[in-house]
Amino acid sequence: MCYTVPALAAILTTFMRSSNKRVPLFWLMLMFYGGALFGIIDHLWNGELFLISENWAKDLGLGVVITVAIILAWRVVLFLVKKTPELNSHLLIEK
């Protein structure tokens, strides 16, 4: 279930991006989808039937931590692009 929080964040970001085509939201959306995919693969790897672990509350808490970590990593990337403008050409992030 840890994949549900980043998956919901990815879906929300997808809808937000449809009304606002800013590139930074695109990168955040991709990072959320990656976090959700990682969670699904982790559950399958550990043989958890129906992708639900025995301790679902702890799993949801992990999903929140994963989502916050993704947001923090995204903010670090945006900060670095502002401090180092030449990164913008590699990451395609607007100023």
C-alpha positions in Angstrom: 0.0 0.0 0.0 3.0 2.3 0.2 2.6 3.0 -3.5 -0.9 4.5 -3.1 0.2 7.9 -1.7 2.8 8.6 -4.4 0.3 7.3 -7.0 -2.4 9.6 -5.8 0.1 12.5 -5.8 1.1 11.6 -9.4 -2.6 11.6 -10.5 -3.2 14.9 -8.8 0.0 16.4 -10.3 -1.1 15.1 -13.7 -4.4 17.0 -13.4 -2.7 20.1 -12.1 -0.3 19.9 -15.1 -3.1 19.7 -17.6 -4.2 23.2 -16.6 -0.6 24.5 -16.2 2.0 23.2 -18.6 5.0 24.2 -16.5 8.0 21.9 -16.9 8.8 21.7 -13.2 5.4 20.0 -12.6 6.2 17.6 -15.3 9.4 16.5 -13.5 7.5 16.2 -10.2 4.8 14.1 -11.9 7.4 11.8 -13.3 9.1 11.4 -9.9 5.7 10.6 -8.3 5.0 7.9 -10.9 8.5 6.5 -10.4 7.9 6.3 -6.6 4.6 4.6 -7.1 6.1 2.1 -9.6 8.9 1.4 -7.1 6.3 0.6 -4.4 4.4 -1.8 -6.6 7.6 -3.6 -7.6 8.6 -3.8 -4.0 5.3 -5.4 -3.0 5.5 -7.9 -5.9 9.1 -8.7 -5.0 8.2 -9.5 -1.4 5.3 -11.7 -2.5 2.5 -9.6 -0.8 -0.7 -10.8 -2.2 -2.9 -8.1 -3.9 0.0 -5.6 -3.2 -1.3 -5.2 0.4 1.0 -5.9 3.3 -0.1 -7.1 6.7 0.5 -3.8 8.4 -1.3 -1.4 6.0 -1.2 1.6 8.4 2.6 1.4 8.6 2.7 1.0 4.8 0.6 4.1 4.3 2.9 6.0 6.6 5.8 4.8 4.4 3.9 6.1 1.4 3.7 9.5 3.0 7.5 9.5 3.8 8.2 8.5 0.1 6.0 11.3 -1.2 7.6 13.9 1.1 11.1 12.7 0.1 10.1 13.0 -3.6 8.9 16.6 -3.0 12.1 17.5 -1.2 14.3 16.0 -3.9 12.3 17.9 -6.5 12.8 21.2 -4.6 16.5 20.5 -4.3 16.6 20.1 -8.1 14.7 23.4 -8.6 17.1 25.2 -6.1 20.2 23.9 -7.9 18.8 25.0 -11.3 18.3 28.5 -9.9 21.8 28.6 -8.5 23.4 27.0 -11.6 21.6 28.2 -14.7 23.5 26.0 -17.1 21.7 23.0 -15.5 18.5 24.4 -17.1 19.6 23.3 -20.6 20.0 19.7 -19.4 16.9 19.5 -17.3 14.6 21.7 -19.4 13.3 23.5 -16.4 11.8 27.0 -16.9 13.3 29.9 -14.9 
